[in-house]
Amino acid sequence: MNRARGFTLLEVLVALGIFALVAASVLTATARSLQTAARLEDKTFALWLADNRMQELQLAETPPDDGSEKGEETYAGRRWLWQSQVQATSDPGMRRVTIWVALRPESGLRGKVEEQALVTLSGFLGSEP
């Protein structure tokens, strides 16, 4: 009796099932990696915008008044919302500044910028008393 050598249909199906599981796992890991990279890119741009806003306040000819200010900018092809809050401190020559930056959603912002912010930057500005 001459039997042909090779894989049975069952062996081929098992191998195909294992390959499908491995391929699905690799695709899931790749998708997560891309999402993480996109999120890190957004956070990096948001931090740059917050830092730019802090530098603008530091370089202003007159120190900022206490209170809140909002704005919108286009940066890296995206629309961003920012909000800065200046508060007095116990030292009359210092001001505490907090800056929030969020991506502007297509459908409009739901809630406050502080609640949707990708980054929050806090610092202190010195001013002449």
C-alpha positions as CSV (number, residue, x, y, z in Angstrom):
1,M,0.0,0.0,0.0
2,N,1.4,3.3,-1.0
3,R,0.3,6.2,1.3
4,A,0.9,9.7,0.2
5,R,2.8,11.8,2.7
6,G,1.6,15.2,3.7
7,F,-0.6,17.1,6.1
8,T,-4.1,16.0,6.9
9,L,-6.9,18.5,6.6
10,L,-7.2,18.6,10.4
11,E,-3.5,19.5,10.8
12,V,-3.8,22.3,8.2
13,L,-6.9,23.7,9.9
14,V,-5.2,23.7,13.3
15,A,-2.1,25.4,11.9
16,L,-4.3,28.0,10.2
17,G,-6.2,28.6,13.5
18,I,-2.9,29.2,15.3
19,F,-1.7,31.5,12.6
20,A,-4.9,33.5,12.8
21,L,-4.6,33.9,16.6
22,V,-1.0,35.1,16.3
23,A,-1.9,37.5,13.5
24,A,-4.8,39.0,15.5
25,S,-2.5,39.5,18.5
26,V,0.1,41.2,16.4
27,L,-2.5,43.5,14.8
28,T,-4.0,44.4,18.2
29,A,-0.5,45.2,19.6
30,T,0.3,47.4,16.5
31,A,-3.0,49.3,16.8
32,R,-2.4,50.0,20.5
33,S,1.1,51.1,19.7
34,L,-0.2,53.5,17.0
35,Q,-2.8,54.9,19.4
36,T,-0.2,55.4,22.1
37,A,2.1,57.2,19.6
38,A,-0.7,59.5,18.5
39,R,-1.7,60.3,22.1
40,L,2.0,61.1,23.0
41,E,2.2,63.4,19.9
42,D,-1.0,65.2,21.0
43,K,0.4,65.6,24.6
44,T,3.8,66.9,23.2
45,F,2.1,69.5,21.1
46,A,-0.2,70.5,23.9
47,L,2.8,70.9,26.3
48,W,4.6,73.0,23.7
49,L,1.6,75.3,23.4
50,A,1.3,75.6,27.2
51,D,5.1,76.4,27.4
52,N,4.7,79.0,24.6
53,R,1.9,80.6,26.5
54,M,3.9,80.7,29.7
55,Q,6.8,82.3,27.8
56,E,4.5,84.9,26.4
57,L,3.4,85.8,29.9
58,Q,7.0,86.0,31.1
59,L,8.1,88.2,28.2
60,A,5.1,90.6,28.4
61,E,6.1,94.2,29.2
62,T,3.6,94.4,32.0
63,P,3.0,91.6,34.4
64,P,-0.4,89.8,33.9
65,D,-3.3,90.8,36.0
66,D,-4.9,88.2,38.3
67,G,-7.7,86.4,36.5
68,S,-8.5,84.0,33.7
69,E,-7.9,84.2,30.0
70,K,-9.0,81.9,27.2
71,G,-7.8,81.5,23.6
72,E,-7.7,79.3,20.5
73,E,-4.8,78.5,18.2
74,T,-4.0,76.4,15.2
75,Y,-0.8,74.4,15.7
76,A,0.5,71.3,13.8
77,G,-2.7,71.3,11.7
78,R,-5.0,71.0,14.7
79,R,-7.2,73.4,16.6
80,W,-6.3,73.9,20.3
81,L,-8.0,75.6,23.2
82,W,-6.1,77.0,26.0
83,Q,-6.9,78.7,29.3
84,S,-4.6,80.5,31.7
85,Q,-5.3,81.5,35.2
86,V,-3.1,84.0,37.1
87,Q,-3.4,84.1,40.9
88,A,-1.7,86.2,43.6
89,T,0.6,84.5,46.1
90,S,1.7,85.4,49.6
91,D,4.7,87.1,48.0
92,P,3.5,90.4,46.3
93,G,6.3,90.0,43.7
94,M,5.1,86.5,42.5
95,R,2.1,85.3,40.6
96,R,1.1,81.7,40.2
97,V,0.1,80.8,36.6
98,T,-1.7,77.6,35.6
99,I,-2.3,76.8,31.9
100,W,-4.6,74.2,30.5
101,V,-4.4,73.0,26.8
102,A,-7.0,70.8,25.1
103,L,-7.7,69.7,21.6
104,R,-10.7,71.5,20.1
105,P,-13.3,68.8,19.1
106,E,-15.1,69.1,15.8
107,S,-18.5,69.1,17.6
108,G,-17.4,71.8,20.1
109,L,-16.1,71.5,23.6
110,R,-18.2,69.8,26.2
111,G,-17.4,71.1,29.6
112,K,-14.5,73.2,30.7
113,V,-11.1,73.4,29.1
114,E,-9.6,72.3,32.5
115,E,-11.7,69.1,32.4
116,Q,-10.7,68.2,28.8
117,A,-7.1,69.3,29.0
118,L,-4.3,67.0,27.7
119,V,-1.8,68.9,29.8
120,T,-1.7,71.3,32.7
121,L,1.3,73.5,33.2
122,S,1.9,75.4,36.5
123,G,4.6,77.9,37.2
124,F,5.4,81.2,38.9
125,L,6.1,84.6,37.4
126,G,8.1,87.3,39.2
127,S,7.0,90.9,39.0
128,E,8.1,94.1,40.6
129,P,6.0,94.8,43.7
